[in-house]
Amino acid sequence: MDLVTPGLGLVFWSVITFLVLLFILRKFAWNPILGAVSEREEGIKNALASAENARKEMENLQADNERILKEARAEREAMLKEARDMKNKMIADAREEAQVQANNMIAQAQAAIESEKKSAMAELKKQVANLSVEIAEKVVRAELSNKDKQMTLVESMLGDAKLN
């Protein structure tokens, strides 16, 4: 029965050994273990906080990317509109310039035609005047000689004179 019931000495030395072991563990192992656990807990909290911050930053970056894309699309549309407007303006300016040049050419051609017409009329008047003088000269000569001849001469000269 001695083996089943512990003796007082065994209990005493077991308690003393337990307390010494507890003191040694508390002094050398408990604080480092608690420190390691606490440090690990802090590391996990920091990692979770970093992950949350990274998630928020990714959301912000995604929102910024979408905003930048919208701005780029708007800028592209503005540039395309400006290019279209510039093209239309250049076409309109070219048409206007072509119309002005065509009008100038038409005016120059009309002026040249008018000038040629006036020149031709002046030449015609000169020829008519010369013919009139010749006819008058011949009539005067013929009148001095004979009236019947004068009429015949005027009729034949008028028949010979062609106005073109």
C-alpha positions as CSV (number, residue, x, y, z in Angstrom):
1,M,0.0,0.0,0.0
2,D,2.9,2.2,0.3
3,L,3.1,2.5,-3.4
4,V,-0.3,3.7,-3.9
5,T,-0.4,6.4,-1.2
6,P,2.3,8.9,-1.5
7,G,4.4,9.8,1.5
8,L,4.7,13.2,2.9
9,G,8.3,13.5,1.8
10,L,7.4,12.6,-1.7
11,V,4.6,15.2,-1.8
12,F,6.9,17.8,-0.3
13,W,9.7,17.2,-2.8
14,S,7.2,17.0,-5.6
15,V,5.7,20.3,-4.7
16,I,9.2,21.9,-4.3
17,T,10.2,20.5,-7.6
18,F,7.0,21.7,-9.2
19,L,7.4,25.2,-7.7
20,V,11.1,25.4,-8.8
21,L,10.1,24.2,-12.3
22,L,7.3,26.7,-12.4
23,F,9.7,29.5,-11.2
24,I,12.3,28.5,-13.9
25,L,9.6,28.3,-16.6
26,R,8.1,31.6,-15.6
27,K,11.5,33.3,-15.4
28,F,13.0,31.9,-18.6
29,A,10.3,30.3,-20.8
30,W,6.9,31.9,-19.9
31,N,7.8,35.6,-20.9
32,P,9.6,34.5,-24.2
33,I,6.7,32.3,-25.1
34,L,4.1,35.0,-24.3
35,G,6.3,37.5,-26.1
36,A,6.5,35.2,-29.2
37,V,2.7,34.7,-29.1
38,S,2.1,38.4,-28.7
39,E,4.6,39.2,-31.4
40,R,3.0,36.6,-33.7
41,E,-0.5,38.1,-32.9
42,E,0.9,41.6,-33.7
43,G,2.4,40.2,-36.9
44,I,-1.0,38.7,-37.9
45,K,-2.8,41.9,-37.1
46,N,-0.3,43.9,-39.1
47,A,-0.5,41.5,-42.0
48,L,-4.3,41.8,-41.9
49,A,-4.1,45.6,-41.7
50,S,-1.6,45.6,-44.6
51,A,-3.9,43.3,-46.6
52,E,-6.8,45.6,-45.9
53,N,-4.8,48.6,-46.9
54,A,-3.6,46.9,-50.0
55,R,-7.2,46.0,-50.9
56,K,-8.3,49.6,-50.4
57,E,-5.3,50.8,-52.4
58,M,-6.2,48.4,-55.2
59,E,-9.7,49.7,-55.2
60,N,-8.4,53.3,-55.3
61,L,-6.0,52.4,-58.1
62,Q,-8.8,50.7,-60.0
63,A,-11.0,53.7,-59.6
64,D,-8.1,56.0,-60.7
65,N,-7.5,53.7,-63.7
66,E,-11.2,53.9,-64.7
67,R,-11.1,57.7,-64.2
68,I,-7.9,58.0,-66.3
69,L,-9.5,55.8,-69.0
70,K,-12.6,58.0,-69.1
71,E,-10.4,61.1,-69.3
72,A,-8.3,59.5,-72.1
73,R,-11.5,58.6,-74.0
74,A,-12.9,62.1,-73.5
75,E,-9.6,63.6,-74.7
76,R,-9.4,61.3,-77.7
77,E,-13.0,62.2,-78.6
78,A,-12.1,65.9,-78.2
79,M,-9.0,65.5,-80.4
80,L,-11.0,63.6,-83.0
81,K,-13.7,66.3,-83.0
82,E,-11.1,69.0,-83.3
83,A,-9.5,67.1,-86.2
84,R,-12.9,66.7,-87.9
85,D,-13.6,70.4,-87.4
86,M,-10.2,71.3,-88.8
87,K,-10.7,69.1,-91.8
88,N,-14.1,70.6,-92.5
89,K,-12.7,74.1,-92.1
90,M,-9.8,73.3,-94.5
91,I,-12.3,71.9,-97.0
92,A,-14.5,74.9,-96.7
93,D,-11.6,77.3,-97.0
94,A,-10.3,75.4,-100.1
95,R,-13.8,75.5,-101.7
96,E,-14.1,79.2,-100.9
97,E,-10.6,79.9,-102.3
98,A,-11.4,77.9,-105.4
99,Q,-14.7,79.8,-105.8
100,V,-12.9,83.1,-105.5
101,Q,-10.3,82.0,-108.1
102,A,-13.0,80.8,-110.4
103,N,-14.9,84.0,-110.1
104,N,-11.7,86.0,-110.7
105,M,-10.9,83.8,-113.8
106,I,-14.5,84.3,-115.1
107,A,-14.2,88.1,-114.5
108,Q,-10.8,88.2,-116.3
109,A,-12.3,86.2,-119.2
110,Q,-15.3,88.4,-119.4
111,A,-13.0,91.5,-119.3
112,A,-10.9,90.0,-122.1
113,I,-14.0,89.2,-124.1
114,E,-15.3,92.7,-123.6
115,S,-11.9,94.1,-124.6
116,E,-11.8,92.0,-127.7
117,K,-15.4,92.9,-128.5
118,K,-14.5,96.6,-128.2
119,S,-11.4,96.2,-130.3
120,A,-13.4,94.3,-133.0
121,M,-16.1,97.0,-132.9
122,A,-13.4,99.7,-133.2
123,E,-11.9,97.9,-136.2
124,L,-15.3,97.5,-137.7
125,K,-16.1,101.2,-137.2
126,K,-12.7,102.0,-138.8
127,Q,-13.4,99.8,-141.8
128,V,-17.0,101.2,-142.1
129,A,-15.5,104.7,-141.9
130,N,-12.9,103.9,-144.6
131,L,-15.6,102.3,-146.8
132,S,-17.8,105.3,-146.3
133,V,-15.1,107.7,-147.2
134,E,-14.2,105.7,-150.3
135,I,-17.9,105.5,-151.3
136,A,-18.3,109.2,-150.7
137,E,-15.2,109.9,-152.7
138,K,-16.4,107.7,-155.6
139,V,-19.9,109.2,-155.3
140,V,-18.6,112.7,-155.4
141,R,-16.5,111.9,-158.5
142,A,-19.3,110.1,-160.2
143,E,-21.8,112.9,-159.3
144,L,-19.6,115.4,-160.9
145,S,-19.8,113.3,-164.1
146,N,-23.2,111.7,-164.2
147,K,-26.2,111.0,-161.9
148,D,-27.2,107.7,-163.4
149,K,-23.7,106.5,-163.1
150,Q,-23.6,107.7,-159.5
151,M,-26.6,105.5,-158.6
152,T,-25.2,102.5,-160.4
153,L,-21.9,103.0,-158.6
154,V,-23.4,103.2,-155.2
155,E,-25.6,100.1,-155.8
156,S,-22.6,98.1,-157.0
157,M,-20.4,99.2,-154.1
158,L,-23.1,98.4,-151.6
159,G,-23.4,95.0,-153.2
160,D,-19.6,94.5,-153.0
161,A,-19.4,95.6,-149.3
162,K,-19.9,92.7,-147.0
163,L,-20.1,93.3,-143.2
164,N,-18.9,90.4,-141.2
